[in-house]
């Protein structure tokens, strides 16, 4: 209930964001979760406090629920990401492990064990073949113009330009990476076991290790990704809206220091109980004499997932 009207929460939020900006380190970031009804208002508020030039990204993530909605079901929320100083912001690229069954969409060709390339058919066993796609090696320009020999033919870029320097072509030919046309390269699904994390998160409807307690509660997977993108082990994370303690839980899990607070005794009691009764994986330190800031020794933790490589 907002005493000053429906949008008086903006005053509440402004005061806290102004304080957050003062508390942030020069390489720090702030994440604000908001629904579509008010995302434009909060984005304007953040522009005013942090400056439009320090906007980093709008993240769209899928949440559970929305079944039985009277109108078009709404399945997503937004996370607005601002840096204190974008030019100096700490950012790690996070990767998501590929699932061949889910990522096959862009790969409509397969290569059989005998090297024959054909179209993907329903019922093909992806364990017996290599899904691939053809990627054009030319571009509108500018670029480079040259000819190269391929399967007894002289190939040029035509009206376009090559996207590779001439010294790369012999290596591509020798490695069997050129398609029959001579102007396309072969990109296999298994070339790299992970894909880049973008600003669209469609796999976040599940992933919370704790049942939902609050309507606005964010699951662990979402908080984890924000934290891995912008912090290192030993960094300090602040969550001024503690709720069920998800941010503190994730920070403890990944070796970040944390501070969290709330105006509700119920929230603080719940978060304290959650943290005191939780169990966390063991991680060996890479440089024990440096503490957490030295990072983890991932070679001693074989079960660690690719999403944490950024650290």
VENCORTA-V353575 format. One record per residue. N is the residue number from 1. RES is the residue in three letters. PSI is psi as a letter, one per 30 degrees, with the letter a starting at -180 (999 if undefined). D_CENTER is the distance of its C-alpha to the mean C-alpha in Angstrom with 1 decimal. Layout:
N&RES&PSI&D_CENTER, N&RES&PSI&D_CENTER
//
This chain:
1&UNK&k&34.2, 2&UNK&k&34.1, 3&UNK&e&37.6, 4&UNK&g&37.4, 5&UNK&l&36.1, 6&UNK&e&33.0, 7&UNK&g&31.0, 8&UNK&f&32.3, 9&UNK&f&29.1, 10&UNK&e&28.0, 11&UNK&e&30.6, 12&UNK&e&29.3, 13&UNK&e&25.7, 14&UNK&e&27.0, 15&UNK&e&28.9, 16&UNK&e&26.1, 17&UNK&e&23.7, 18&UNK&e&26.5, 19&UNK&e&26.9, 20&UNK&e&23.2, 21&UNK&e&23.4, 22&UNK&e&26.5, 23&UNK&f&25.0, 24&UNK&k&21.8, 25&UNK&l&22.1, 26&UNK&f&22.1, 27&UNK&g&18.6, 28&UNK&l&17.3, 29&UNK&l&15.0, 30&UNK&k&15.6, 31&UNK&k&13.6, 32&UNK&j&15.9, 33&UNK&k&15.4, 34&UNK&l&18.0, 35&UNK&l&19.3, 36&UNK&f&20.3, 37&UNK&e&23.9, 38&UNK&g&23.3, 39&UNK&e&20.1, 40&UNK&e&22.4, 41&UNK&e&24.6, 42&UNK&e&22.0, 43&UNK&e&20.4, 44&UNK&e&24.0, 45&UNK&e&24.5, 46&UNK&e&21.5, 47&UNK&e&22.8, 48&UNK&e&26.2, 49&UNK&e&25.2, 50&UNK&f&22.5, 51&UNK&k&23.6, 52&UNK&e&22.1, 53&UNK&f&21.4, 54&UNK&g&18.9, 55&UNK&k&16.6, 56&UNK&e&13.1, 57&UNK&l&11.2, 58&UNK&k&11.7, 59&UNK&k&8.9, 60&UNK&k&10.6, 61&UNK&k&10.3, 62&UNK&k&13.2, 63&UNK&l&15.6, 64&UNK&l&18.7, 65&UNK&a&22.1, 66&UNK&g&23.7, 67&UNK&k&26.2, 68&UNK&g&29.7, 69&UNK&k&28.8, 70&UNK&e&31.9, 71&UNK&a&30.1, 72&UNK&k&26.9, 73&UNK&k&24.5, 74&UNK&j&21.5, 75&UNK&g&18.4, 76&UNK&l&15.7, 77&UNK&l&15.2, 78&UNK&k&13.7, 79&UNK&j&12.0, 80&UNK&k&13.6, 81&UNK&j&12.4, 82&UNK&k&15.4, 83&UNK&l&16.3, 84&UNK&e&19.9, 85&UNK&j&20.3, 86&UNK&e&17.7, 87&UNK&f&19.7, 88&UNK&g&19.5, 89&UNK&k&16.1, 90&UNK&k&14.4, 91&UNK&k&11.0, 92&UNK&k&9.5, 93&UNK&k&7.4, 94&UNK&k&5.4, 95&UNK&l&6.7, 96&UNK&k&7.4, 97&UNK&k&11.2, 98&UNK&k&13.0, 99&UNK&j&15.6, 100&UNK&e&18.5, 101&UNK&e&19.8, 102&UNK&e&16.8, 103&UNK&g&15.8, 104&UNK&f&19.5, 105&UNK&e&19.6, 106&UNK&f&19.5, 107&UNK&j&21.8, 108&UNK&g&25.2, 109&UNK&l&27.3, 110&UNK&l&28.2, 111&UNK&k&30.2, 112&UNK&l&32.9, 113&UNK&f&34.1, 114&UNK&g&37.0, 115&UNK&f&34.7, 116&UNK&k&35.5, 117&UNK&k&32.7, 118&UNK&l&32.9, 119&UNK&k&31.1, 120&UNK&k&29.0, 121&UNK&l&31.2, 122&UNK&k&30.7, 123&UNK&f&31.5, 124&UNK&k&30.4, 125&UNK&j&29.4, 126&UNK&f&26.1, 127&UNK&f&27.3, 128&UNK&f&30.3, 129&UNK&l&29.0, 130&UNK&j&26.2, 131&UNK&k&24.2, 132&UNK&l&23.8, 133&UNK&l&23.8, 134&UNK&k&25.7, 135&UNK&k&24.2, 136&UNK&k&26.7, 137&UNK&f&27.6, 138&UNK&l&29.3, 139&UNK&l&28.2, 140&UNK&f&30.2, 141&UNK&l&30.7, 142&UNK&l&31.4, 143&UNK&b&31.3, 144&UNK&k&34.0, 145&UNK&k&37.0, 146&UNK&l&38.5, 147&UNK&l&39.7, 148&UNK&l&39.1, 149&UNK&k&40.8, 150&UNK&j&39.2, 151&UNK&h&41.3, 152&UNK&g&44.5, 153&UNK&l&43.2, 154&UNK&j&42.5, 155&UNK&k&39.2, 156&UNK&l&38.4, 157&UNK&f&35.7, 158&UNK&b&38.1, 159&UNK&f&37.5, 160&UNK&a&33.9, 161&UNK&k&32.7, 162&UNK&k&31.1, 163&UNK&g&27.5, 164&UNK&k&28.6, 165&UNK&l&31.4, 166&UNK&e&34.5, 167&UNK&f&34.2, 168&UNK&f&31.1, 169&UNK&e&32.9, 170&UNK&e&35.2, 171&UNK&e&32.3, 172&UNK&e&30.6, 173&UNK&e&33.9, 174&UNK&e&34.7, 175&UNK&g&31.5, 176&UNK&g&32.0, 177&UNK&g&29.0, 178&UNK&k&31.1, 179&UNK&l&31.7, 180&UNK&e&35.2, 181&UNK&f&35.1, 182&UNK&f&34.7, 183&UNK&g&32.3, 184&UNK&k&29.2, 185&UNK&l&27.1, 186&UNK&k&25.9, 187&UNK&j&22.2, 188&UNK&k&22.0, 189&UNK&e&19.3, 190&UNK&g&19.8, 191&UNK&e&19.7, 192&UNK&k&16.4, 193&UNK&g&15.3, 194&UNK&l&11.5, 195&UNK&l&9.4, 196&UNK&k&6.8, 197&UNK&k&3.2, 198&UNK&a&5.0, 199&UNK&g&6.4, 200&UNK&j&7.9, 201&UNK&j&7.3, 202&UNK&f&10.6, 203&UNK&g&10.8, 204&UNK&g&11.1, 205&UNK&f&14.8, 206&UNK&l&15.5, 207&UNK&g&14.4, 208&UNK&k&16.5, 209&UNK&f&19.2, 210&UNK&k&21.5, 211&UNK&l&23.2, 212&UNK&k&22.6, 213&UNK&e&25.1, 214&UNK&l&24.3, 215&UNK&e&23.7, 216&UNK&g&20.9, 217&UNK&k&19.4, 218&UNK&k&15.6, 219&UNK&l&14.6, 220&UNK&e&13.5, 221&UNK&e&10.3, 222&UNK&e&9.0, 223&UNK&e&10.8, 224&UNK&e&9.8, 225&UNK&e&6.0, 226&UNK&e&7.7, 227&UNK&e&10.3, 228&UNK&e&8.9, 229&UNK&f&7.4, 230&UNK&g&10.9, 231&UNK&l&13.5, 232&UNK&l&15.6, 233&UNK&k&17.9, 234&UNK&f&20.8, 235&UNK&l&19.2, 236&UNK&k&20.4, 237&UNK&k&18.4, 238&UNK&k&20.3, 239&UNK&j&20.1, 240&UNK&f&23.2, 241&UNK&i&22.8, 242&UNK&e&23.0, 243&UNK&b&23.6, 244&UNK&g&23.3, 245&UNK&g&21.8, 246&UNK&e&18.2, 247&UNK&e&16.9, 248&UNK&e&19.8, 249&UNK&e&19.4, 250&UNK&e&15.8, 251&UNK&e&17.0, 252&UNK&e&20.0, 253&UNK&e&18.2, 254&UNK&g&16.2, 255&UNK&g&19.2, 256&UNK&k&18.5, 257&UNK&l&21.6, 258&UNK&l&21.5, 259&UNK&k&23.8, 260&UNK&l&23.7, 261&UNK&l&26.5, 262&UNK&l&27.8, 263&UNK&f&31.0, 264&UNK&k&31.4, 265&UNK&e&33.2, 266&UNK&e&32.0, 267&UNK&e&28.3, 268&UNK&e&29.2, 269&UNK&e&31.3, 270&UNK&e&28.7, 271&UNK&e&26.0, 272&UNK&e&28.6, 273&UNK&e&29.6, 274&UNK&e&26.1, 275&UNK&e&25.5, 276&UNK&f&29.0, 277&UNK&f&29.0, 278&UNK&l&25.6, 279&UNK&k&25.4, 280&UNK&l&22.7, 281&UNK&l&22.2, 282&UNK&k&24.1, 283&UNK&k&22.6, 284&UNK&k&25.0, 285&UNK&k&24.6, 286&UNK&e&24.5, 287&UNK&i&27.1, 288&UNK&e&28.9, 289&UNK&f&31.1, 290&UNK&f&28.2, 291&UNK&a&26.7, 292&UNK&e&23.1, 293&UNK&f&22.4, 294&UNK&f&23.2, 295&UNK&l&20.2, 296&UNK&l&20.4, 297&UNK&j&22.2, 298&UNK&f&19.9, 299&UNK&f&22.8, 300&UNK&g&24.6, 301&UNK&i&21.8, 302&UNK&f&21.7, 303&UNK&f&19.7, 304&UNK&k&16.6, 305&UNK&l&13.5, 306&UNK&f&11.4, 307&UNK&f&8.3, 308&UNK&g&10.7, 309&UNK&e&12.1, 310&UNK&f&10.7, 311&UNK&999&13.4
//
